Amino acid sequence: MKILFNKYEGAGNDFIIIKNFPPFIAHSDSNLIRRLCDRRFGIGADGLILIEECAGHDFRMVYFNSDGLPGTMCGNGARCAAYFVMKNITGFRDLAFMASDGDHSARHTGENNIEITIRDVNGYSETPDGIVLNTGVPHLVVFAENIDETDMIASARPLRFSPVYSPEGVNVNFVQIEGDELRVRTYERGVEEETLSCGTGVTASAIAAALTGKIVTKEVEAKAKVEAKAKVEAKAKVKAKAKVKVKVEVKGGILFVSFTLIDGGATDIRLSGPATFVYSGEIEL
């Protein structure tokens, strides 16, 4: 049987997207999914996304890592999936979709830029390695200098498989602060190597940097000046609730993360950036 597939990338994070309704690819067929994602013997991608029907939503995104196993949320994958649906099914309007971690929305912000919502972050923890928080999948954020010199396999893989984060493990992000902007490199579980970008990873990195006071954006500074009665009180108010927008540079391009800080977490989280059609084709199953 031949199937039609589409290849998309979001800031270098690439995905195979298949319209799976009526269903013909089983979610349990990990061997097939792994073969399609293989860069030597298949199409090649960081992950595979099935677009399926979902009552009350424009679509359901079913995401698989390149190891053939189901993932929960993929930020760049969701942006690419939304762009595919807008381009081929619904037209360019705001969408509501379902992922494994719940409801999300997407909107087209011009050209090939797509913004999606990310689930709220309710709390974070600190370990000797860094900051751990969940943006649909668990992420470890490690603040470092000169991340270009970091050996991601040697440095990130032991953390990804550390007993501290078992049994599910974590994605590992090395983050460099540059003023009120970030540079991020991510090792993704399921892919088991560094990817050119990771949407949930840059989201986690931006929120962790704001929660720990490592970045103070112009929006936060302005709010502090307006609300401050005293310097200490102003900082407390800003940390409790402040709107933040962060520019993040990854190997594959630029992404933007916006959110509202709340006590120990973040709400109204949005991830935006490019979603690009690469090519379409047919493959024999």
VEXTI-62566 format. One line per 4 residues: number of its first residue (from 1); their letters; for each residue z negated, x, y negated of N, C-alpha, C. Coordinates in nm, 3 decimals. Layout:
N
NUM) a) Z/X/Y/Z/X/Y/Z/X/Y  ... .
//
This chain:
285
1) mkil) 0.000/0.084/0.120/0.000/0.000/0.000/0.000/0.087/-0.124  0.086/0.054/-0.220/0.089/0.125/-0.347/0.004/0.050/-0.449  -0.070/0.125/-0.528/-0.149/0.062/-0.634/-0.112/0.123/-0.768  -0.125/0.043/-0.873/-0.102/0.089/-1.009/-0.234/0.138/-1.067 .
5) fnky) -0.231/0.253/-1.128/-0.349/0.307/-1.192/-0.316/0.351/-1.334  -0.418/0.365/-1.415/-0.405/0.420/-1.550/-0.502/0.535/-1.566  -0.461/0.635/-1.639/-0.548/0.750/-1.668/-0.582/0.748/-1.817  -0.711/0.752/-1.847/-0.759/0.755/-1.985/-0.858/0.870/-2.000 .
9) egag) -0.875/0.916/-2.124/-0.979/1.015/-2.152/-1.048/0.981/-2.282  -1.178/1.009/-2.284/-1.259/0.990/-2.404/-1.326/1.120/-2.441  -1.273/1.188/-2.541/-1.323/1.321/-2.582/-1.324/1.417/-2.464  -1.218/1.412/-2.383/-1.203/1.505/-2.272/-1.267/1.460/-2.142 .
13) ndfi) -1.344/1.354/-2.145/-1.406/1.295/-2.025/-1.302/1.200/-1.966  -1.245/1.230/-1.847/-1.128/1.155/-1.802/-1.160/1.064/-1.684  -1.084/0.952/-1.680/-1.113/0.845/-1.585/-0.985/0.783/-1.530  -0.991/0.743/-1.404/-0.890/0.658/-1.344/-0.937/0.514/-1.362 .
17) iikn) -0.851/0.429/-1.416/-0.886/0.289/-1.439/-0.791/0.200/-1.360  -0.848/0.111/-1.279/-0.769/0.023/-1.193/-0.815/-0.121/-1.214  -0.720/-0.208/-1.239/-0.747/-0.352/-1.249/-0.767/-0.405/-1.108  -0.889/-0.448/-1.077/-0.925/-0.483/-0.939/-0.953/-0.632/-0.924 .
21) fppf) -0.863/-0.714/-0.975/-0.873/-0.858/-0.948/-0.733/-0.914/-0.932  -0.713/-0.989/-0.817/-0.812/-1.009/-0.710/-0.848/-0.876/-0.645  -0.972/-0.864/-0.589/-1.020/-0.736/-0.539/-0.940/-0.684/-0.421  -0.906/-0.555/-0.426/-0.840/-0.492/-0.312/-0.900/-0.354/-0.283 .
25) iahs) -0.983/-0.302/-0.375/-1.056/-0.178/-0.349/-1.203/-0.214/-0.329  -1.257/-0.178/-0.214/-1.396/-0.209/-0.183/-1.488/-0.109/-0.252  -1.600/-0.158/-0.307/-1.696/-0.071/-0.373/-1.757/0.030/-0.275  -1.754/-0.001/-0.148/-1.813/0.086/-0.047/-1.718/0.196/0.002 .
29) dsnl) -1.593/0.193/-0.044/-1.493/0.289/0.006/-1.504/0.421/-0.069  -1.613/0.493/-0.045/-1.638/0.618/-0.118/-1.536/0.726/-0.085  -1.483/0.724/0.038/-1.382/0.825/0.075/-1.256/0.810/-0.009  -1.211/0.685/-0.028/-1.093/0.661/-0.109/-1.118/0.700/-0.254 .
33) irrl) -1.231/0.660/-0.308/-1.262/0.690/-0.449/-1.271/0.840/-0.471  -1.336/0.908/-0.378/-1.346/1.054/-0.389/-1.209/1.120/-0.383  -1.121/1.068/-0.294/-0.986/1.126/-0.283/-0.905/1.103/-0.410  -0.914/0.983/-0.467/-0.839/0.955/-0.590/-0.885/1.045/-0.705 .
37) cdrr) -1.015/1.076/-0.709/-1.069/1.159/-0.818/-1.046/1.308/-0.796  -1.008/1.347/-0.674/-0.988/1.489/-0.644/-0.873/1.545/-0.726  -0.898/1.658/-0.793/-0.796/1.715/-0.883/-0.688/1.793/-0.809  -0.705/1.816/-0.679/-0.604/1.887/-0.602/-0.527/1.794/-0.508 .
41) fgig) -0.598/1.699/-0.449/-0.535/1.613/-0.348/-0.520/1.468/-0.393  -0.562/1.437/-0.516/-0.550/1.301/-0.567/-0.498/1.299/-0.709  -0.538/1.198/-0.783/-0.497/1.187/-0.924/-0.575/1.285/-1.008  -0.706/1.291/-0.984/-0.793/1.382/-1.057/-0.862/1.316/-1.175 .
45) adgl) -0.997/1.316/-1.174/-1.072/1.257/-1.285/-1.220/1.286/-1.267  -1.295/1.269/-1.377/-1.441/1.279/-1.370/-1.502/1.156/-1.304  -1.430/1.044/-1.307/-1.481/0.922/-1.247/-1.372/0.817/-1.234  -1.403/0.710/-1.162/-1.309/0.600/-1.141/-1.375/0.470/-1.187 .
49) ilie) -1.298/0.386/-1.254/-1.349/0.259/-1.307/-1.263/0.145/-1.254  -1.331/0.046/-1.194/-1.264/-0.077/-1.154/-1.291/-0.183/-1.260  -1.185/-0.247/-1.307/-1.197/-0.358/-1.402/-1.194/-0.487/-1.321  -1.303/-0.563/-1.327/-1.313/-0.684/-1.247/-1.350/-0.804/-1.333 .
53) ecag) -1.327/-0.922/-1.278/-1.364/-1.045/-1.349/-1.515/-1.064/-1.345  -1.567/-1.126/-1.451/-1.712/-1.149/-1.460/-1.736/-1.273/-1.544  -1.798/-1.374/-1.488/-1.821/-1.499/-1.558/-1.903/-1.477/-1.685  -1.855/-1.535/-1.796/-1.925/-1.524/-1.922/-1.899/-1.395/-1.997 .
57) hdfr) -1.814/-1.309/-1.942/-1.781/-1.181/-2.004/-1.630/-1.161/-1.997  -1.582/-1.070/-2.079/-1.439/-1.039/-2.076/-1.402/-0.957/-1.952  -1.496/-0.877/-1.902/-1.472/-0.802/-1.778/-1.602/-0.740/-1.729  -1.597/-0.697/-1.605/-1.704/-0.616/-1.547/-1.650/-0.475/-1.525 .
61) mvyf) -1.725/-0.375/-1.569/-1.690/-0.236/-1.544/-1.772/-0.187/-1.425  -1.701/-0.150/-1.317/-1.768/-0.093/-1.200/-1.732/0.055/-1.197  -1.833/0.139/-1.216/-1.808/0.282/-1.236/-1.852/0.363/-1.114  -1.769/0.461/-1.079/-1.799/0.554/-0.970/-1.782/0.698/-1.020 .
65) nsdg) -1.875/0.784/-0.982/-1.859/0.926/-1.010/-1.752/0.984/-0.920  -1.710/1.107/-0.949/-1.602/1.167/-0.871/-1.644/1.202/-0.729  -1.775/1.194/-0.699/-1.819/1.215/-0.561/-1.802/1.089/-0.477  -1.749/0.982/-0.538/-1.723/0.859/-0.466/-1.837/0.760/-0.467 .
69) lpgt) -1.951/0.799/-0.525/-2.069/0.713/-0.524/-2.082/0.635/-0.654  -2.140/0.516/-0.650/-2.154/0.434/-0.771/-2.240/0.502/-0.876  -2.203/0.486/-1.001/-2.286/0.528/-1.113/-2.342/0.404/-1.179  -2.430/0.424/-1.275/-2.483/0.308/-1.346/-2.403/0.287/-1.474 .
73) mcgn) -2.430/0.362/-1.576/-2.357/0.347/-1.702/-2.284/0.477/-1.734  -2.166/0.464/-1.791/-2.089/0.578/-1.838/-2.037/0.543/-1.977  -2.086/0.610/-2.079/-2.052/0.574/-2.216/-1.905/0.594/-2.249  -1.852/0.712/-2.219/-1.711/0.736/-2.247/-1.622/0.651/-2.156 .
77) garc) -1.665/0.633/-2.032/-1.589/0.547/-1.941/-1.583/0.404/-1.991  -1.695/0.355/-2.046/-1.697/0.219/-2.099/-1.605/0.206/-2.219  -1.601/0.308/-2.304/-1.511/0.302/-2.419/-1.365/0.300/-2.373  -1.334/0.382/-2.272/-1.198/0.383/-2.220/-1.163/0.252/-2.151 .
81) aayf) -1.259/0.196/-2.076/-1.237/0.068/-2.008/-1.211/-0.043/-2.110  -1.289/-0.044/-2.217/-1.271/-0.146/-2.321/-1.133/-0.132/-2.387  -1.093/-0.009/-2.413/-0.961/0.013/-2.474/-0.850/-0.034/-2.381  -0.864/-0.005/-2.250/-0.766/-0.050/-2.151/-0.757/-0.203/-2.152 .
85) vmkn) -0.870/-0.271/-2.152/-0.871/-0.418/-2.149/-0.810/-0.474/-2.277  -0.845/-0.418/-2.392/-0.788/-0.463/-2.519/-0.636/-0.445/-2.519  -0.591/-0.330/-2.470/-0.449/-0.295/-2.475/-0.366/-0.376/-2.377  -0.426/-0.413/-2.262/-0.346/-0.473/-2.155/-0.380/-0.617/-2.119 .
89) itgf) -0.497/-0.666/-2.163/-0.539/-0.798/-2.117/-0.574/-0.893/-2.232  -0.665/-0.854/-2.321/-0.721/-0.947/-2.418/-0.661/-0.937/-2.557  -0.601/-0.822/-2.588/-0.567/-0.794/-2.727/-0.685/-0.728/-2.797  -0.661/-0.678/-2.918/-0.762/-0.598/-2.986/-0.861/-0.686/-3.062 .
93) rdla) -0.958/-0.734/-2.987/-1.068/-0.812/-3.043/-1.199/-0.761/-2.985  -1.310/-0.805/-3.043/-1.441/-0.767/-2.990/-1.457/-0.822/-2.848  -1.520/-0.740/-2.762/-1.535/-0.777/-2.623/-1.681/-0.776/-2.581  -1.712/-0.858/-2.482/-1.842/-0.853/-2.414/-1.814/-0.816/-2.269 .
97) fmas) -1.886/-0.717/-2.218/-1.863/-0.676/-2.080/-1.993/-0.644/-2.010  -1.986/-0.642/-1.879/-2.102/-0.616/-1.795/-2.084/-0.481/-1.726  -2.190/-0.400/-1.727/-2.194/-0.277/-1.648/-2.316/-0.284/-1.556  -2.335/-0.185/-1.475/-2.446/-0.189/-1.379/-2.582/-0.196/-1.445 .
101) dgdh) -2.591/-0.149/-1.570/-2.720/-0.152/-1.640/-2.735/-0.273/-1.732  -2.638/-0.366/-1.729/-2.652/-0.487/-1.807/-2.538/-0.514/-1.903  -2.565/-0.601/-2.002/-2.463/-0.645/-2.098/-2.435/-0.538/-2.204  -2.307/-0.533/-2.244/-2.265/-0.444/-2.352/-2.156/-0.515/-2.433 .
105) sarh) -2.131/-0.463/-2.551/-2.019/-0.512/-2.630/-1.935/-0.394/-2.676  -1.811/-0.423/-2.714/-1.719/-0.319/-2.758/-1.636/-0.372/-2.873  -1.601/-0.283/-2.965/-1.511/-0.323/-3.072/-1.418/-0.208/-3.109  -1.300/-0.246/-3.152/-1.197/-0.150/-3.194/-1.220/-0.119/-3.341 .
109) tgen) -1.235/0.009/-3.374/-1.267/0.048/-3.512/-1.152/0.121/-3.580  -1.031/0.110/-3.524/-0.915/0.171/-3.587/-0.848/0.273/-3.497  -0.715/0.274/-3.497/-0.636/0.363/-3.413/-0.684/0.352/-3.269  -0.723/0.463/-3.207/-0.771/0.454/-3.069/-0.922/0.472/-3.061 .
113) niei) -0.992/0.442/-3.169/-1.138/0.457/-3.170/-1.206/0.328/-3.121  -1.300/0.346/-3.030/-1.373/0.235/-2.971/-1.523/0.261/-2.985  -1.596/0.157/-3.027/-1.741/0.164/-3.037/-1.801/0.068/-2.934  -1.900/0.117/-2.859/-1.971/0.031/-2.763/-2.121/0.034/-2.792 .
117) tird) -2.189/-0.068/-2.742/-2.335/-0.070/-2.752/-2.395/-0.005/-2.626  -2.509/0.059/-2.645/-2.584/0.123/-2.537/-2.721/0.056/-2.529  -2.775/0.043/-2.410/-2.904/-0.022/-2.391/-3.013/0.046/-2.473  -3.116/-0.031/-2.510/-3.229/0.024/-2.585/-3.298/0.134/-2.506 .
121) vngy) -3.351/0.230/-2.579/-3.437/0.334/-2.520/-3.581/0.298/-2.552  -3.657/0.271/-2.449/-3.796/0.231/-2.467/-3.887/0.339/-2.411  -3.909/0.440/-2.492/-3.997/0.549/-2.452/-3.921/0.670/-2.401  -3.989/0.782/-2.402/-3.935/0.907/-2.350/-4.053/0.989/-2.300 .
125) setp) -4.022/1.093/-2.225/-4.128/1.181/-2.176/-4.090/1.326/-2.202  -4.190/1.409/-2.209/-4.170/1.553/-2.227/-4.211/1.626/-2.101  -4.127/1.716/-2.057/-4.159/1.803/-1.943/-4.150/1.947/-1.993  -4.191/2.044/-1.912/-4.176/2.184/-1.953/-4.031/2.222/-1.981 .
129) dgiv) -3.936/2.143/-1.928/-3.794/2.175/-1.946/-3.736/2.117/-2.075  -3.786/2.000/-2.118/-3.729/1.935/-2.235/-3.771/1.790/-2.244  -3.685/1.708/-2.305/-3.711/1.566/-2.327/-3.631/1.484/-2.227  -3.696/1.386/-2.163/-3.629/1.300/-2.066/-3.628/1.157/-2.120 .
133) lntg) -3.509/1.097/-2.123/-3.497/0.957/-2.162/-3.376/0.896/-2.093  -3.371/0.763/-2.094/-3.268/0.692/-2.020/-3.179/0.614/-2.115  -3.049/0.643/-2.113/-2.951/0.571/-2.194/-2.852/0.497/-2.104  -2.905/0.441/-1.996/-2.822/0.379/-1.893/-2.823/0.464/-1.768 .
137) vphl) -2.840/0.593/-1.785/-2.865/0.690/-1.679/-2.967/0.790/-1.732  -3.044/0.855/-1.645/-3.146/0.949/-1.694/-3.085/1.080/-1.742  -3.136/1.126/-1.855/-3.089/1.252/-1.914/-3.205/1.342/-1.949  -3.188/1.470/-1.923/-3.278/1.574/-1.971/-3.210/1.642/-2.089 .
141) vvfa) -3.282/1.649/-2.201/-3.229/1.712/-2.322/-3.305/1.843/-2.345  -3.229/1.953/-2.345/-3.287/2.085/-2.363/-3.234/2.143/-2.494  -3.321/2.165/-2.591/-3.279/2.223/-2.718/-3.270/2.374/-2.704  -3.159/2.429/-2.749/-3.133/2.572/-2.728/-3.051/2.627/-2.843 .
145) enid) -3.038/2.758/-2.848/-2.952/2.825/-2.945/-2.835/2.888/-2.870  -2.723/2.902/-2.941/-2.605/2.967/-2.884/-2.565/2.906/-2.749  -2.545/2.774/-2.749/-2.514/2.707/-2.622/-2.378/2.749/-2.567  -2.292/2.808/-2.651/-2.164/2.857/-2.601/-2.183/2.966/-2.497 .
149) etdm) -2.296/3.035/-2.505/-2.323/3.145/-2.412/-2.397/3.098/-2.287  -2.431/2.969/-2.280/-2.505/2.917/-2.166/-2.418/2.907/-2.042  -2.465/2.963/-1.931/-2.399/2.946/-1.802/-2.447/2.811/-1.747  -2.363/2.709/-1.754/-2.405/2.574/-1.721/-2.439/2.558/-1.573 .
153) iasa) -2.367/2.628/-1.487/-2.396/2.616/-1.345/-2.531/2.681/-1.315  -2.552/2.801/-1.365/-2.676/2.873/-1.336/-2.796/2.810/-1.405  -2.777/2.755/-1.525/-2.890/2.703/-1.602/-2.917/2.555/-1.576  -2.811/2.476/-1.564/-2.829/2.331/-1.554/-2.845/2.281/-1.412 .
157) rplr) -2.775/2.339/-1.317/-2.779/2.286/-1.180/-2.920/2.289/-1.120  -3.000/2.397/-1.139/-3.137/2.392/-1.086/-3.221/2.280/-1.148  -3.198/2.249/-1.275/-3.271/2.140/-1.340/-3.224/2.005/-1.285  -3.094/1.990/-1.266/-3.039/1.865/-1.215/-3.100/1.830/-1.078 .
161) fspv) -3.124/1.934/-0.994/-3.178/1.911/-0.860/-3.328/1.942/-0.850  -3.393/1.962/-0.962/-3.535/1.995/-0.961/-3.618/1.882/-0.900  -3.720/1.917/-0.819/-3.810/1.814/-0.765/-3.880/1.733/-0.873  -3.890/1.789/-0.992/-3.955/1.719/-1.104/-3.884/1.587/-1.132 .
165) yspe) -3.751/1.583/-1.111/-3.672/1.465/-1.147/-3.620/1.391/-1.023  -3.675/1.423/-0.908/-3.631/1.356/-0.786/-3.688/1.214/-0.780  -3.630/1.123/-0.704/-3.520/1.152/-0.611/-3.381/1.140/-0.672  -3.368/1.073/-0.788/-3.233/1.046/-0.839/-3.174/1.163/-0.916 .
169) gvnv) -3.260/1.254/-0.966/-3.209/1.365/-1.045/-3.175/1.324/-1.187  -3.130/1.420/-1.267/-3.095/1.392/-1.406/-2.964/1.460/-1.443  -2.901/1.407/-1.546/-2.795/1.478/-1.616/-2.863/1.575/-1.711  -2.803/1.691/-1.733/-2.868/1.795/-1.813/-2.782/1.826/-1.936 .
173) nfvq) -2.845/1.816/-2.054/-2.775/1.841/-2.180/-2.838/1.958/-2.253  -2.758/2.057/-2.287/-2.804/2.165/-2.373/-2.756/2.135/-2.514  -2.850/2.134/-2.608/-2.823/2.083/-2.743/-2.857/2.188/-2.847  -2.761/2.210/-2.936/-2.779/2.303/-3.047/-2.780/2.224/-3.178 .
177) iegd) -2.882/2.245/-3.259/-2.894/2.177/-3.387/-2.817/2.253/-3.494  -2.734/2.183/-3.569/-2.661/2.243/-3.681/-2.675/2.152/-3.802  -2.784/2.172/-3.877/-2.813/2.085/-3.991/-2.853/1.947/-3.940  -2.779/1.844/-3.984/-2.805/1.709/-3.934/-2.699/1.667/-3.831 .
181) elrv) -2.631/1.766/-3.773/-2.533/1.742/-3.668/-2.575/1.815/-3.541  -2.511/1.779/-3.430/-2.544/1.839/-3.301/-2.420/1.894/-3.234  -2.442/1.994/-3.152/-2.341/2.038/-3.055/-2.404/2.023/-2.918  -2.330/1.966/-2.823/-2.387/1.931/-2.693/-2.294/1.974/-2.580 .
185) rtye) -2.354/2.031/-2.475/-2.284/2.057/-2.349/-2.362/1.986/-2.239  -2.290/1.918/-2.147/-2.355/1.835/-2.046/-2.308/1.869/-1.906  -2.406/1.884/-1.817/-2.381/1.894/-1.673/-2.408/1.756/-1.615  -2.308/1.696/-1.551/-2.321/1.559/-1.503/-2.343/1.554/-1.352 .
189) rgve) -2.447/1.482/-1.314/-2.469/1.458/-1.172/-2.356/1.368/-1.121  -2.321/1.382/-0.995/-2.209/1.305/-0.941/-2.078/1.377/-0.958  -2.058/1.439/-1.073/-1.944/1.529/-1.093/-1.984/1.668/-1.044  -2.111/1.702/-1.066/-2.174/1.828/-1.026/-2.110/1.950/-1.090 .
193) eetl) -2.076/1.932/-1.217/-2.032/2.043/-1.300/-2.032/1.996/-1.445  -2.003/2.087/-1.535/-1.996/2.049/-1.676/-1.871/1.965/-1.701  -1.885/1.860/-1.781/-1.770/1.784/-1.826/-1.746/1.815/-1.974  -1.627/1.782/-2.023/-1.593/1.814/-2.161/-1.671/1.729/-2.260 .
197) scgt) -1.723/1.616/-2.214/-1.814/1.534/-2.295/-1.882/1.435/-2.203  -1.993/1.379/-2.251/-2.065/1.276/-2.177/-2.123/1.180/-2.281  -2.077/1.056/-2.280/-2.117/0.961/-2.384/-2.265/0.929/-2.382  -2.320/0.900/-2.263/-2.463/0.871/-2.256/-2.544/0.997/-2.283 .
201) gvta) -2.486/1.114/-2.254/-2.554/1.240/-2.280/-2.567/1.271/-2.429  -2.460/1.251/-2.505/-2.469/1.277/-2.649/-2.559/1.173/-2.714  -2.559/1.051/-2.659/-2.649/0.947/-2.712/-2.794/0.987/-2.690  -2.826/1.030/-2.568/-2.962/1.076/-2.538/-3.001/1.195/-2.624 .
205) saia) -2.907/1.286/-2.645/-2.935/1.406/-2.725/-2.966/1.371/-2.870  -2.887/1.280/-2.926/-2.908/1.241/-3.066/-3.041/1.171/-3.084  -3.074/1.081/-2.992/-3.200/1.007/-3.002/-3.319/1.102/-2.984  -3.309/1.193/-2.887/-3.417/1.289/-2.864/-3.437/1.378/-2.986 .
209) aalt) -3.328/1.420/-3.050/-3.340/1.506/-3.168/-3.407/1.433/-3.283  -3.375/1.304/-3.299/-3.436/1.226/-3.406/-3.583/1.195/-3.377  -3.614/1.158/-3.253/-3.751/1.124/-3.217/-3.846/1.242/-3.231  -3.796/1.362/-3.206/-3.879/1.481/-3.214/-3.874/1.549/-3.350 .
213) gkiv) -3.802/1.488/-3.445/-3.798/1.542/-3.580/-3.712/1.665/-3.597  -3.624/1.692/-3.501/-3.539/1.811/-3.511/-3.420/1.789/-3.603  -3.384/1.663/-3.627/-3.284/1.631/-3.728/-3.340/1.524/-3.819  -3.309/1.535/-3.946/-3.345/1.434/-4.045/-3.218/1.403/-4.121 .
217) tkev) -3.159/1.287/-4.095/-3.032/1.253/-4.157/-3.052/1.201/-4.299  -2.943/1.189/-4.372/-2.948/1.139/-4.509/-3.006/0.999/-4.516  -2.974/0.916/-4.414/-3.028/0.781/-4.412/-3.180/0.782/-4.402  -3.233/0.872/-4.320/-3.377/0.882/-4.304/-3.442/0.934/-4.431 .
221) eaka) -3.380/1.034/-4.494/-3.436/1.089/-4.617/-3.440/0.983/-4.727  -3.334/0.903/-4.737/-3.330/0.800/-4.840/-3.438/0.695/-4.815  -3.457/0.657/-4.690/-3.559/0.557/-4.658/-3.698/0.612/-4.691  -3.718/0.739/-4.666/-3.847/0.800/-4.695/-3.879/0.796/-4.844 .
225) kvea) -3.779/0.822/-4.928/-3.801/0.823/-5.072/-3.835/0.684/-5.124  -3.769/0.583/-5.067/-3.791/0.446/-5.112/-3.927/0.395/-5.069  -3.965/0.424/-4.946/-4.084/0.363/-4.889/-4.210/0.446/-4.906  -4.194/0.572/-4.944/-4.310/0.662/-4.942/-4.412/0.629/-5.049 .
229) kakv) -4.536/0.616/-5.008/-4.649/0.612/-5.100/-4.716/0.748/-5.101  -4.707/0.814/-4.986/-4.756/0.950/-4.972/-4.668/1.017/-4.868  -4.661/1.146/-4.870/-4.571/1.219/-4.783/-4.598/1.189/-4.635  -4.722/1.189/-4.596/-4.757/1.164/-4.457/-4.722/1.022/-4.417 .
233) eaka) -4.754/0.924/-4.504/-4.725/0.784/-4.475/-4.575/0.761/-4.464  -4.499/0.829/-4.549/-4.354/0.812/-4.547/-4.296/0.860/-4.415  -4.343/0.974/-4.367/-4.292/1.026/-4.240/-4.324/0.930/-4.126  -4.443/0.873/-4.129/-4.483/0.780/-4.024/-4.393/0.657/-4.024 .
237) kvka) -4.363/0.604/-4.143/-4.278/0.485/-4.153/-4.136/0.516/-4.107  -4.086/0.633/-4.147/-3.950/0.669/-4.110/-3.938/0.682/-3.959  -4.038/0.746/-3.898/-4.033/0.762/-3.753/-4.045/0.629/-3.682  -4.120/0.537/-3.741/-4.140/0.408/-3.678/-4.014/0.324/-3.680 .
241) kakv) -3.937/0.328/-3.792/-3.817/0.246/-3.798/-3.723/0.303/-3.903  -3.616/0.366/-3.859/-3.519/0.424/-3.951/-3.381/0.420/-3.888  -3.280/0.390/-3.969/-3.143/0.388/-3.921/-3.087/0.530/-3.927  -3.023/0.569/-3.819/-2.974/0.706/-3.805/-2.830/0.704/-3.756 .
245) kvkv) -2.748/0.794/-3.809/-2.613/0.815/-3.757/-2.592/0.965/-3.743  -2.548/1.006/-3.625/-2.538/1.149/-3.594/-2.397/1.182/-3.547  -2.342/1.287/-3.604/-2.213/1.341/-3.559/-2.241/1.445/-3.451  -2.170/1.433/-3.339/-2.194/1.522/-3.225/-2.063/1.588/-3.184 .
249) evkg) -2.064/1.720/-3.179/-1.947/1.795/-3.133/-1.965/1.830/-2.986  -1.865/1.800/-2.907/-1.861/1.836/-2.765/-1.734/1.917/-2.741  -1.720/1.972/-2.623/-1.602/2.054/-2.595/-1.472/1.975/-2.611  -1.480/1.844/-2.583/-1.359/1.762/-2.586/-1.332/1.694/-2.719 .
253) gilf) -1.417/1.715/-2.820/-1.392/1.651/-2.949/-1.519/1.613/-3.022  -1.512/1.500/-3.096/-1.623/1.454/-3.179/-1.659/1.311/-3.140  -1.789/1.286/-3.127/-1.841/1.152/-3.103/-1.947/1.122/-3.208  -1.972/0.993/-3.232/-2.075/0.951/-3.327/-2.172/0.858/-3.257 .
257) vsft) -2.299/0.878/-3.286/-2.405/0.795/-3.230/-2.485/0.736/-3.346  -2.502/0.605/-3.348/-2.587/0.542/-3.449/-2.692/0.457/-3.379  -2.810/0.447/-3.441/-2.920/0.373/-3.380/-3.029/0.352/-3.483  -3.124/0.266/-3.447/-3.243/0.245/-3.528/-3.363/0.296/-3.450 .
261) lidg) -3.434/0.391/-3.509/-3.554/0.443/-3.444/-3.664/0.339/-3.446  -3.731/0.325/-3.335/-3.852/0.242/-3.326/-3.961/0.331/-3.266  -4.079/0.279/-3.257/-4.190/0.358/-3.207/-4.161/0.408/-3.065  -4.136/0.538/-3.052/-4.114/0.598/-2.922/-3.980/0.572/-2.860 .
265) gatd) -3.885/0.518/-2.934/-3.755/0.489/-2.875/-3.650/0.455/-2.979  -3.550/0.378/-2.938/-3.440/0.343/-3.028/-3.378/0.211/-2.986  -3.326/0.136/-3.084/-3.258/0.011/-3.061/-3.129/0.007/-3.141  -3.048/-0.096/-3.120/-2.919/-0.109/-3.189/-2.838/0.020/-3.175 .
269) irls) -2.827/0.069/-3.053/-2.761/0.197/-3.026/-2.612/0.175/-3.007  -2.533/0.256/-3.076/-2.388/0.245/-3.067/-2.326/0.384/-3.051  -2.226/0.391/-2.964/-2.152/0.515/-2.938/-2.007/0.491/-2.975  -1.951/0.578/-3.058/-1.812/0.559/-3.100/-1.735/0.689/-3.092 .
273) gpat) -1.605/0.676/-3.073/-1.517/0.791/-3.065/-1.383/0.752/-3.006  -1.298/0.851/-2.980/-1.163/0.822/-2.932/-1.160/0.782/-2.786  -1.072/0.690/-2.753/-1.038/0.655/-2.615/-0.886/0.661/-2.607  -0.834/0.748/-2.523/-0.692/0.781/-2.527/-0.624/0.754/-2.394 .
277) fvys) -0.514/0.678/-2.399/-0.429/0.658/-2.281/-0.355/0.788/-2.253  -0.359/0.831/-2.126/-0.292/0.956/-2.087/-0.160/0.925/-2.016  -0.169/0.850/-1.906/-0.047/0.809/-1.835/-0.083/0.702/-1.733  0.018/0.636/-1.680/-0.001/0.540/-1.570/0.093/0.578/-1.458 .
281) geie) 0.065/0.527/-1.339/0.150/0.559/-1.227/0.115/0.477/-1.105  0.181/0.505/-0.996/0.152/0.442/-0.868/0.113/0.548/-0.767  0.022/0.510/-0.678/-0.018/0.601/-0.571/-0.027/0.523/-0.441  0.013/0.586/-0.333/0.007/0.524/-0.201/-0.132/0.540/-0.143 .
285) l) -0.194/0.430/-0.107/-0.329/0.436/-0.047/-0.316/0.465/0.103 .
//
